[in-house]
Amino acid sequence: MRTRRETRHVYGEALLRAGESNPQIAVLDADLYKSTRSDLFRERFGERFIDMGISEMDMVSTAAGLAASGMIPYANSFAMFITAHCYDQIRIQICYPNLHVILAGSSAGLTQGPDGASHQALEDIALMRALPNMRVLVPADGVETEAMTLAAAQEIDGPVYLRLGRYPVPDLFDSSYRFALGRASWLGQGSDVTLIACGHTVSAARDAAELLANRDISAGVVNMSSIKPLDEDAVRAAMQATPLIVTVEEHSILGGLGGAVAEVMAETGGNARLLRLGTRDRFGESATADELLEKHGLTPRGITDSVVQALGR
């Protein structure tokens, strides 16, 4: 049985580790530290923690000031709030001067669940990847979350958006995993279809590949956890390997992973077709995480059915 962990919880633990190793790290939150799990850092390093209250725009501006003063700030809130509410501040105060601020968007996507459309970030990847200088990272499991959280401070210089979820996902990697910005990881090779996924849908894609194998369909799986910069070579390799590419994301198919892959495929040319799975130009709604994933075809069975239909099997 694989260990299942919420990436937001692992982030909180990794943030504490980052603070232990680097006294320049500061953490800001918008009155959500128990949900974002920055409370672990708050309890240990209270002098480097600022609770800004329900004031995300002020929080992002303060983070920019800390970065300009030589600190490495992690600013935390729900993904919907830290991206949409703060877009102007992120654009002008962080990305334009290319400041080293890590924005951690927690409880992203449909799996925010019963809180509904107002809290379900389905456009955040599109918003952040359109900004010059911004890096967009979506970890697939706990192991990758820890690696990305630490790398954001130690190996990346400039703005980072880290997308985290509250949905428990199994660990796909072991202690040998090493994160590299702009590099995808292959979880399996196929000859009929390549599933390119990010976040917790990577696990669903891997399970779908097993279901497809039972139908004599050979599916490769790519974990595209670095949405920007994107591993364009991995996309081109998938186009060479299989006639069908399927992107899977807990996000709108407009402007997110599916959009990024579509751009590469359009500029590359070739005969591979693309199918984008995600939400289709609509807002979320209130329901359980599992009910929403099933409705939008993002379960292993839903992914399998979509691939079978696309291949005409």
Secondary structure, 3 states (H helix, E strand, C coil): CCCEECHHHHHHHHHHHHHHHCCCEEEEECCCHHHHCCHHHHHHCHHHEEECCCCHHHHHHHHHHHHHCCCEEEEEEEHHHHHHHCHHHHHHHHHCCCCCCEEEEECCCHHHHHHCCCCCCCCHHHHHHCCCCCEEECCCCHHHHHHHHHHHHHCCCCCEEEECCCCCEECCCCCCCCCCCCCCEEEECCCCEEEEECCCHHHHHHHHHHHHHCCCCCEEEEECCEEECCCHHHHHHHHHHCCEEEEEEEEECCCCHHHHHHHHHHHHCCCCEEEEEEECCCCCCCCCHHHHHHHCCCCHHHHHHHHHHHHCC
